Amino acid sequence: MGKIYFASDFHLGVPNAAKSLERERRIVRWLEYIRVDAEAIYLVGDVFDFWFEYATVVPKGYVRLLGKLAELRDAGIPIYFFTGNHDMWMFQYFEDELDIPTYRQAIQIELKGKQFFIAHGDGLGPGDHGYKFIKKVFSNRLCQWLFARLHPNFAIRLANFWSGKSRSQNEKEPEKFISKEKEWLYQYANRKLETQHYDFFIFGHRHLPLDLTLENGKSRYINLGEWMNFNTYAVFDGDTLELETFEEQSLKH
C-alpha cells in the first residue's frame, strides 16, 4: 500500500537565484526520498513565485525540479498540479510536457475511502475582495492574451518585479497561528461541511502548517505550510494523515 503526499508553496524564484536554487535542490531531495512509497503526489499551488507560458516559451530555470517530476512520472507515479495565486498563468506545459494534470479550481475527490477537498486556498472564504477582483482580472483570457503580446524579456522582468513585492519575498519571520476565528480557510471549511461531508480539507496559501479539527469534531483542516521556513508536507496512508517536516537527516533512514 502506497502513500499519498501533499505539498505546496515552494515559491521557487525568490528571494534570489542562490536561495531559490538551494530550496529547489532540497525539494528534489524530498521527491527522491518519497518516491519509494509514493502512490500519488499533489502539488497544491505556488510551486513557482511567478510563471507565465507563452506559446513556445516558459520561464528560465527550475530544470532540476522539472527533471525530477518527469522522472517520477516516467516511473508511473501520478502527480497532480494545482495553480496558486503566483502561478495561475500555468496553462498546458505541465500536461503536454510532463503528463501532469493541472487544476485551476478546487477538487473534491475520494482517496483510499476518505473524502478530500483540495485547493490552493486563495480567494476562498469571506472578505479579501480586492484580491478576488485582481484574480478575476488575471484569470481573464483577454488580459492573458494582452500580456502575452509583451516580449518575454520585458514581461517576465516586470512580473518578477511585482512578485518581489509579495509576501513570499518579504516575509522576515514565519507566519504564526493566532486563533481559529482568524483562520479564514478554517471558517470556510466549516461552512462547506454544512452541505457536504469531507474527511479532510487540504490547502496551501496560508504559509503556516496547521492541523485543526473542524467544528463537527471529526473532519480536519490541513494547511501544508511552505518551504522557505518550514519544509512541511502531508502524507496519507489510508488510515492516518500527518503533517511532517522534511529534514536532511531523513535521508539517512
Long-range contacts (C-beta under 8 A, 24 or more apart in sequence): 1-39, 1-237, 1-238, 2-37, 2-38, 2-39, 2-40, 3-34, 3-37, 3-38, 3-39, 3-235, 3-236, 3-237, 4-38, 4-39, 4-40, 4-41, 4-42, 4-111, 4-112, 4-235, 4-236, 4-237, 5-34, 5-38, 5-40, 5-41, 5-42, 5-233, 5-234, 5-235, 5-236, 6-41, 6-42, 6-44, 6-118, 6-202, 6-222, 6-224, 6-233, 6-234, 6-235, 6-236, 7-41, 7-42, 7-43, 7-44, 7-224, 7-227, 7-232, 7-233, 7-234, 8-43, 8-44, 8-45, 8-46, 8-47, 8-82, 8-84, 8-120, 8-203, 8-204, 8-205, 8-224, 8-225, 8-226, 9-45, 9-46, 9-47, 9-84, 9-168, 9-204, 9-205, 9-207, 9-224, 9-225, 9-226, 9-227, 9-228, 10-46, 10-47, 10-48, 10-65, 10-226, 10-227, 11-46, 11-47, 11-48, 11-49, 11-86, 11-168, 11-226, 11-227, 11-228, 12-47, 12-48, 12-49, 12-61, 12-62, 12-65, 13-48, 13-49, 13-50, 13-59, 13-61, 13-160, 13-163, 14-49, 14-163, 14-164, 14-166, 14-168, 14-169, 15-164, 15-169, 17-61, 20-61, 23-227, 23-228, 24-62, 24-64, 24-65, 25-64, 26-227, 26-231, 26-246, 27-65, 27-227, 28-64, 28-65, 28-68, 29-246, 29-248, 29-251, 30-231, 30-233, 30-246, 31-68, 31-69, 31-72, 32-68, 33-246, 33-250, 33-251, 34-235, 35-72, 35-75, 35-77, 38-72, 38-77, 39-77, 39-78, 40-77, 40-78, 40-79, 40-80, 40-111, 41-72, 41-77, 41-78, 41-79, 41-80, 42-79, 42-80, 42-82, 42-118, 42-202, 43-79, 43-80, 43-81, 43-82, 44-82, 44-84, 44-118, 44-119, 44-120, 44-202, 44-203, 44-204, 44-224, 45-82, 45-83, 45-84, 45-85, 45-86, 45-87, 45-119, 45-120, 45-121, 45-122, 45-204, 45-205, 46-84, 46-85, 46-86, 46-87, 46-120, 46-168, 46-204, 46-205, 46-226, 47-81, 47-84, 47-87, 48-86, 48-87, 49-86, 49-87, 49-163, 49-166, 49-168, 49-169, 50-86, 50-87, 50-156, 50-159, 50-160, 50-163, 51-86, 51-87, 51-89, 51-90, 52-89, 52-147, 52-148, 52-155, 52-156, 52-159, 53-89, 53-90, 53-91, 53-92, 53-93, 54-148, 54-152, 55-148, 57-152, 58-93, 59-156, 66-98, 69-98, 69-100, 70-97, 70-98, 73-98, 73-99, 73-100, 82-118, 82-119, 82-120, 82-204, 83-120, 84-120, 84-122, 84-204, 84-205, 85-120, 85-122, 85-123, 85-131, 85-135, 85-205, 86-163, 86-166, 86-168, 88-135, 88-138, 88-139, 89-138, 89-144, 89-147, 108-196, 108-198, 111-236, 112-236, 112-237, 112-238, 113-238, 114-199, 114-200, 114-236, 114-238, 115-197, 115-198, 115-199, 115-200, 116-198, 116-199, 116-200, 116-201, 116-202, 117-189, 117-192, 117-198, 117-200, 117-201, 117-202, 118-201, 118-202, 118-203, 119-202, 119-203, 120-203, 120-204, 120-205, 121-185, 121-203, 121-204, 121-205, 121-206, 121-223, 122-205, 124-184, 124-185, 124-188, 124-203, 125-184, 125-185, 125-187, 125-188, 126-184, 126-187, 126-188, 127-184, 128-184, 167-207, 168-207, 168-226, 168-228, 171-207, 171-228, 171-229, 174-207, 174-208, 174-229, 174-230, 175-206, 175-207, 175-208, 176-208, 177-208, 177-210, 180-212, 183-210, 183-212, 183-221, 185-221, 185-223, 186-210, 186-212, 186-214, 186-221, 189-214, 189-219, 189-221, 190-214, 190-215, 193-219, 200-236, 200-241, 202-234, 209-243, 211-243
